[in-house]
């Protein structure tokens, strides 16, 4: 499959249980695109097909530049639907986490940026329900961007996203276990945007440590967590720089919804404040002095040697004159 509609396929970006995403090119608009195609083994399932199309419609309606934008929808000859999105070229947050823990200030700025993106989605009346590092794309910014950042987090894969009004009555357990809020794994009732707040806390913790706060391989693990447990302290990772961060993330990751930060933008403000504090408290990097051979010396050392010779050069003629005068005086007597 080299062409879908008017889009030339170039390479596979990723594949999941329900769909495959390809990088393509739109010759008419002269731009790179991402094309998401429903997997053939799900094409006959009406419910899966409808969920796939619902994702495209939802992403199209969201006006925020913090969410990948859909601009075309179509169907392959075999009946499988596809939709076309902006191509975000900076990779994913999962790519960054794979390299290990970030410097604390960098991790906190990323966490705050994610919280801002999630707040923008909530402002559109949508809860994501599956915020994981792999679903967070990085959009490169221009070098002269006002805040000096190089990338912005963009939310992708809204296949599980719902209108907040609809999500509040849902009971189906969905999400990625290690980043899933406990209420998403129960059938006790619905959930709201605070489930996404939990996920922001989990991703931020992973940026700081290289691992999720509570490792879970299944929904059962999520439900079985002790409601009174906090994530492992960041003290071993950050040392004295931990400040209030343990408390901030423990609140984001609270088992009970009412004990959690109630809004993503509130969490963003706290993370930004901590990022600034860490930057201010971080000692400057040590100065590196390059060793040089003694005979060369540095410019300052060479200048110092030149200055040290001048007194000797001035005194020597005086001594010679005095010595000559003394000899004349003695010979004259």
C-alpha positions as CSV (number, residue, x, y, z in Angstrom):
1,X,0.0,0.0,0.0
2,X,1.9,3.0,-1.3
3,X,-0.9,5.5,-1.7
4,X,-4.0,6.3,0.3
5,X,-6.3,8.7,-1.4
6,X,-4.1,11.5,-2.6
7,X,-1.4,10.8,0.1
8,X,1.8,9.0,-0.7
9,X,2.9,6.8,2.2
10,X,6.5,7.0,3.2
11,X,7.1,5.0,6.4
12,X,5.2,3.4,9.3
13,X,5.1,5.6,12.4
14,X,3.5,3.1,14.7
15,X,1.0,0.4,15.1
16,X,-1.4,-0.4,17.9
17,X,-4.1,-3.0,18.6
18,X,-6.7,-1.1,16.5
19,X,-4.9,1.0,13.9
20,X,-1.6,1.7,12.1
21,X,-0.3,5.2,11.6
22,X,1.8,6.1,8.5
23,X,3.8,9.1,7.6
24,X,2.7,10.4,4.3
25,X,3.0,13.3,1.9
26,X,0.3,15.5,0.5
27,X,1.5,16.7,-2.9
28,X,-1.4,19.1,-3.3
29,X,-0.7,21.0,-0.1
30,X,3.1,20.2,-0.2
31,X,3.1,19.0,3.5
32,X,3.9,16.0,5.5
33,X,0.9,14.2,7.0
34,X,0.1,11.3,9.3
35,X,-2.5,8.8,8.1
36,X,-4.3,6.6,10.6
37,X,-5.9,3.4,9.2
38,X,-8.1,1.0,11.0
39,X,-6.6,-2.5,11.3
40,X,-8.2,-5.0,8.9
41,X,-9.0,-7.5,11.7
42,X,-11.3,-4.9,13.3
43,X,-12.9,-3.6,10.1
44,X,-16.0,-5.8,10.4
45,X,-16.7,-4.7,14.0
46,X,-19.3,-1.9,13.9
47,X,-18.5,-0.7,17.4
48,X,-14.8,-0.5,16.8
49,X,-15.3,1.2,13.5
50,X,-17.6,3.8,15.0
51,X,-15.2,4.5,17.8
52,X,-12.4,5.0,15.2
53,X,-14.6,7.5,13.3
54,X,-15.7,9.2,16.6
55,X,-12.0,9.9,17.4
56,X,-11.5,11.6,14.0
57,X,-14.6,13.8,14.5
58,X,-13.7,14.7,18.0
59,X,-10.1,15.7,17.1
60,X,-11.5,17.7,14.2
61,X,-13.8,19.7,16.5
62,X,-11.1,20.6,19.0
63,X,-9.7,24.0,18.1
64,X,-6.6,23.9,20.4
65,X,-3.1,23.7,18.8
66,X,-2.3,21.4,21.8
67,X,-4.2,18.5,20.1
68,X,-3.3,16.9,16.7
69,X,-5.6,18.3,14.1
70,X,-7.6,16.1,11.7
71,X,-8.3,17.6,8.2
72,X,-9.4,14.7,6.1
73,X,-11.4,11.4,6.3
74,X,-11.8,8.6,3.8
75,X,-12.2,4.9,3.1
76,X,-10.0,2.4,1.5
77,X,-11.3,0.1,-1.3
78,X,-11.6,-2.7,1.2
79,X,-13.9,-0.6,3.3
80,X,-11.5,0.3,6.1
81,X,-11.8,4.0,7.2
82,X,-8.8,6.2,7.6
83,X,-8.2,9.8,8.7
84,X,-5.4,12.3,8.0
85,X,-3.7,14.5,10.6
86,X,-1.0,17.0,10.9
87,X,2.4,15.3,11.1
88,X,4.2,16.3,14.4
89,X,7.9,15.7,13.7
90,X,9.6,15.9,17.1
91,X,9.1,12.3,18.3
92,X,7.3,11.4,21.6
93,X,7.9,12.0,25.3
94,X,8.4,8.2,25.5
95,X,11.6,8.7,23.4
96,X,12.9,11.0,26.0
97,X,12.0,8.8,29.0
98,X,13.8,5.9,27.4
99,X,17.1,7.8,27.7
100,X,16.7,7.8,31.5
101,X,15.7,10.4,34.1
102,X,15.9,14.1,33.0
103,X,17.6,16.9,34.9
104,X,15.0,17.9,37.6
105,X,14.2,21.3,36.2
106,X,13.8,20.0,32.6
107,X,11.5,17.2,33.9
108,X,9.4,19.7,35.7
109,X,9.1,22.1,32.8
110,X,8.0,19.2,30.6
111,X,5.4,18.1,33.3
112,X,4.1,21.7,33.5
113,X,3.8,21.9,29.7
114,X,1.9,18.6,29.6
115,X,-0.5,19.9,32.3
116,X,-1.1,23.0,30.2
117,X,-1.9,20.9,27.2
118,X,-4.3,18.8,29.2
119,X,-5.9,21.9,30.6
120,X,-6.5,23.1,27.1
121,X,-8.2,19.8,26.2
122,X,-10.4,20.1,29.3
123,X,-11.3,23.6,28.3
124,X,-12.8,22.0,25.1
125,X,-14.9,19.8,27.4
126,X,-13.0,16.6,26.7
127,X,-11.2,14.1,29.0
128,X,-8.4,12.1,27.3
129,X,-8.4,8.9,29.4
130,X,-5.2,7.5,28.0
131,X,-2.4,10.0,28.6
132,X,0.9,8.1,28.3
133,X,4.4,9.1,27.2
134,X,3.8,7.4,23.8
135,X,0.7,9.5,23.2
136,X,2.5,12.8,23.7
137,X,4.0,14.2,20.6
138,X,6.7,16.9,20.5
139,X,6.2,19.8,18.1
140,X,9.4,21.7,17.3
141,X,9.2,25.5,17.9
142,X,11.0,28.3,16.2
143,X,14.3,29.3,17.7
144,X,13.0,32.7,18.6
145,X,10.0,31.4,20.6
146,X,9.3,33.8,23.5
147,X,9.9,31.4,26.4
148,X,13.0,29.9,24.9
149,X,11.6,26.4,24.7
150,X,12.4,24.1,21.8
151,X,9.3,21.9,21.7
152,X,5.6,21.8,22.8
153,X,3.7,18.8,23.9
154,X,0.8,17.9,21.6
155,X,-1.9,15.4,22.6
156,X,-2.5,12.5,20.3
157,X,-4.4,9.2,20.2
158,X,-7.8,10.3,21.4
159,X,-9.4,6.9,20.7
160,X,-10.5,6.7,24.3
161,X,-11.3,10.3,24.8
162,X,-14.8,11.4,25.7
163,X,-16.8,14.5,26.3
164,X,-16.6,15.2,30.0
165,X,-20.4,15.0,30.3
166,X,-20.3,11.5,28.8
167,X,-17.3,10.3,30.8
168,X,-18.9,11.1,34.1
169,X,-21.4,8.2,33.6
170,X,-19.0,5.6,32.1
171,X,-18.0,2.4,33.9
172,X,-15.8,0.7,31.3
173,X,-12.2,0.2,32.5
174,X,-9.9,1.7,29.9
175,X,-6.4,3.1,29.8
176,X,-2.8,2.1,30.2
177,X,-2.4,0.6,33.7
178,X,0.8,2.3,34.9
179,X,-0.6,5.7,34.0
180,X,-4.3,5.0,34.7
181,X,-6.1,6.6,37.6
182,X,-7.6,4.1,40.1
183,X,-11.2,5.1,39.3
184,X,-10.6,4.1,35.7
185,X,-10.2,0.5,36.8
186,X,-13.4,0.2,38.8
187,X,-17.0,-0.1,38.0
188,X,-18.2,2.0,40.9
189,X,-19.1,5.0,38.7
190,X,-17.8,7.4,36.2
191,X,-14.7,9.6,36.2
192,X,-13.9,13.1,35.1
193,X,-10.9,15.3,34.2
194,X,-9.2,14.5,37.4
195,X,-8.3,11.1,35.9
196,X,-6.1,13.1,33.4
197,X,-4.6,15.0,36.3
198,X,-3.5,11.7,37.8
199,X,-1.9,10.8,34.5
200,X,0.0,14.1,34.3
201,X,1.4,13.4,37.7
202,X,2.4,9.9,36.7
203,X,4.2,11.1,33.5
204,X,6.0,13.8,35.4
205,X,7.2,11.3,38.0
206,X,8.5,9.1,35.1
207,X,10.4,12.1,33.6
208,X,12.1,12.6,37.0
209,X,12.9,9.0,37.7
210,X,12.7,7.1,34.5
211,X,9.8,4.9,35.7
212,X,6.1,5.3,36.6
213,X,5.2,5.9,40.2
214,X,3.2,2.7,40.5
215,X,4.1,0.0,38.1
216,X,1.0,-2.0,37.0
217,X,0.7,-4.6,34.4
218,X,-3.1,-4.9,34.5
219,X,-6.2,-3.2,35.7
220,X,-6.2,-5.6,38.7
221,X,-2.9,-4.1,39.8
222,X,-4.4,-0.6,39.6
223,X,-7.4,-1.5,41.8
224,X,-5.2,-3.5,44.3
225,X,-3.1,-0.4,45.2
226,X,-3.3,0.6,48.8
227,X,-5.5,3.7,48.9
228,X,-3.3,5.3,51.5
229,X,0.0,4.7,49.7
230,X,2.2,7.5,48.2
231,X,4.7,7.1,45.4
232,X,8.3,6.4,46.4
233,X,10.0,9.6,47.6
234,X,12.0,11.5,45.1
235,X,14.7,12.2,47.7
236,X,17.0,9.4,46.4
237,X,16.7,10.9,42.9
238,X,16.7,14.7,43.6
239,X,18.5,14.8,47.0
240,X,17.9,18.1,48.9
241,X,16.3,19.6,45.7
242,X,13.1,17.7,46.3
243,X,11.5,20.7,48.2
244,X,7.7,20.4,48.1
245,X,7.7,18.1,45.0
246,X,7.0,14.9,46.9
247,X,3.8,16.5,48.3
248,X,2.8,18.0,44.9
249,X,3.1,14.7,43.1
250,X,1.6,12.7,45.9
251,X,-1.5,14.9,45.7
252,X,-1.6,14.5,41.9
253,X,-1.4,10.7,42.3
254,X,-3.8,10.4,45.2
255,X,-5.9,7.3,45.1
256,X,-9.1,9.2,46.2
257,X,-10.3,11.7,43.6
258,X,-11.3,14.3,46.1
259,X,-7.8,14.4,47.5
260,X,-6.2,15.1,44.1
261,X,-5.5,18.4,42.4
262,X,-8.9,19.3,41.0
263,X,-7.7,21.1,37.8
264,X,-4.8,20.5,35.4
265,X,-3.9,24.2,35.2
266,X,-3.5,24.3,39.0
267,X,-1.0,21.5,38.8
268,X,0.8,23.3,36.0
269,X,1.3,26.3,38.2
270,X,2.8,24.3,41.0
271,X,5.1,22.4,38.6
272,X,6.3,25.6,37.0
273,X,7.0,27.1,40.4
274,X,9.0,24.1,41.4
275,X,10.9,24.1,38.1
276,X,11.9,27.7,38.7
277,X,12.9,27.0,42.3
278,X,15.1,24.1,41.2
279,X,16.8,26.2,38.5
280,X,17.5,29.0,41.1
281,X,18.9,26.5,43.6
282,X,21.0,24.5,41.2
283,X,24.7,25.4,41.6
284,X,26.5,26.7,38.5
285,X,28.6,24.1,36.7
286,X,32.2,23.9,37.9
287,X,34.8,25.8,36.0
288,X,37.0,23.6,33.9
289,X,40.6,24.8,33.8
290,X,42.6,23.4,31.0
291,X,46.1,22.3,32.0
292,X,48.9,23.8,29.8
293,X,52.7,23.0,29.8
294,X,54.7,25.1,32.2
295,X,56.9,26.5,29.4
296,X,54.0,28.0,27.6
297,X,51.9,29.2,30.5
298,X,48.7,31.1,30.0
299,X,48.6,34.6,28.7
300,X,48.4,36.0,32.2
301,X,51.4,33.9,33.3
302,X,53.5,35.0,30.3
303,X,52.6,38.6,31.0
304,X,53.5,38.1,34.6
305,X,56.9,36.8,33.7
306,X,57.6,39.8,31.5
307,X,56.7,42.1,34.3
308,X,59.0,40.2,36.7
309,X,62.1,40.8,34.5
310,X,61.8,44.6,34.3
311,X,63.2,45.4,37.8
312,X,66.3,43.3,37.1
313,X,66.9,45.0,33.8
314,X,66.6,48.4,35.4
315,X,68.8,47.7,38.3
316,X,71.7,46.0,36.4
317,X,72.9,49.2,34.6
318,X,72.8,51.1,37.8
319,X,75.0,48.5,39.5
320,X,77.4,48.5,36.6
321,X,77.7,52.3,36.8
322,X,78.2,52.3,40.5
323,X,80.8,49.6,40.2
324,X,82.7,51.6,37.5
325,X,82.6,54.7,39.6
326,X,83.8,52.9,42.6
327,X,86.8,51.5,40.7
328,X,87.7,54.9,39.4
329,X,87.5,56.4,42.8
330,X,89.7,53.7,44.3
331,X,92.3,53.9,41.5
332,X,92.4,57.7,41.8
333,X,93.5,57.4,45.4
